Amino acid sequence: MTAFPRALRRFLVALPLAFGAMAAEAADLVRVGVFPVSSALPFFVARERGYFAAFDIETEEARLMGGPAVVGAMIGDQIDVAANLVTIEGMNANLLRSGVARFIAVNAQNATFQMEQFVGRKGLGASSLADLVGMGPLRAMSAPGPANIQAAKGVLEAVGLREGTDFTMTELAMNLHVDAMQAGTFDIGYTLEPNGTVMRDVGAAELIEAGVIATHLLGRPDAKAFAAGAAMTGAFVERNPDVAARFAAAWRLALADIAEDPTTRELLKGNTFTPSDVAMTMPMPEFLMADALTDQDRADYVALIRFAVDRGVLEQPIDPLDYLIELPEPAR
């Protein structure tokens, strides 16, 4: 489905002004859980540019620190939508209660749309992961959580390194990554944006490879690792199908703006943990509505979730395509 042209988006934004108090009175409340990191950008674009209001939606933001809190709020019916939910955590929620997390959009990351990456301490001398072979034993850190740790280990194993012999892995909170690399505590690190950009800007570390899930776990540099996305609860969609469709339409407009207008990044400042000095230059994932995925995209998504099952991050197989939701365009 094609994105709305800019002229139509401007028209939609003007609708609330035209209808005035009538539109405000008709607004439907949607409770949105937001983990305030860069992947939440579509929520702030849709809100600040008036797209939710244009579809008679009022949002109530609940700031939730991390995936477990988001999943708990979805299962407990405390939120209707998660602005940014790790897909593997969403699949784990669906194993607990089928259909609790239905993804309307997913975020692709690879070497072009960078998010996860391996960095090396200054002077390590590795320009690719293959260069790490024979350098061990290497002290490695990883972004926290089972999904990140298993991805980090899986990537290193894919290039021929063995845990315990060639590397040791330590889980480390994201807010400690820059300081740890700057102090030389680790030789290599599996980190996420914006930490990678910050490390390079301050000289704390050098990039070894970005987009490592696509290249080394999915097998192609241009593969798309759909590691996060926007999800509605199944209960919300069943209770309020029209409101859900209008929310998705507003989200679609926000994604089109992000793809076309770099100034949308200004909304990262103050709304998220993204440092203001890197908000305009850091890499970002590709934000895609569920109905924009190609057959290859869907195959990549399935492969990522299969990896999580194989590594024990998910206890049993699950097809993520069953939990993509494509909502119709709203009637109004």
C-alpha angles and dihedrals in degrees: 000000000000124000120255114264116249094250091057091047090054089049092052092050089053094054097085090052091051094050094038116178092003091065092046091051091051095049116127119217118236119186110219126193111212128190097199101231131111095277089067091067095109091061093055092045092051092047101042096041092051100246095130090048090048088061094045094255128139116195129212110202121215113189109217123183107224141335100295091056091048093048091047091052091050094049091045092051090239093128134030098205136026109214091202124012127166105246094223089053088048090053090049088054090050090053088055094044117005114235098012090123116043113175117220092177138013134201120232122210132184139126090306098041096040126201114129118044146153117245129187133212117260111281096018090121099216118136094172136020089251087066089065092069107108094015095096155165086059125183105227132186127198137200108259128268133057094271093054095042094050091046091052093048092043093053093050091047090050091061092048105268121135124214112241093019106047099018145006120212127218123186110227133182112253094240090062098052100090095047093044093054092043090053092051092240090139135033095211136011138199102215141158135229135305088029092062093055093044092051092052093045093053095039094245096129144352127238115254100175136337127202090035096157092060095044102040106022102032093033103234132078089221095049115116120236105205096202100155142009149153115291136187123205114250089232091057093050092049094047097042112020093160093049090047091052092050092048090051091049090054089048090053091055091050092052091051090052093049091051093049107029122054091191089076085080089073086077090066088070112092094354095072140027089259110125110245093229093062101032094097097044109033119106117259134199122252110259112215133178113233093250091056094066117113124218088261091050090053091049090051090050091052091048092054093052090045088055089053090052093047091051094048095248087120116040097218140010118283131175109230091198088070088065099049111104126201110194123199121250109271117259094233 
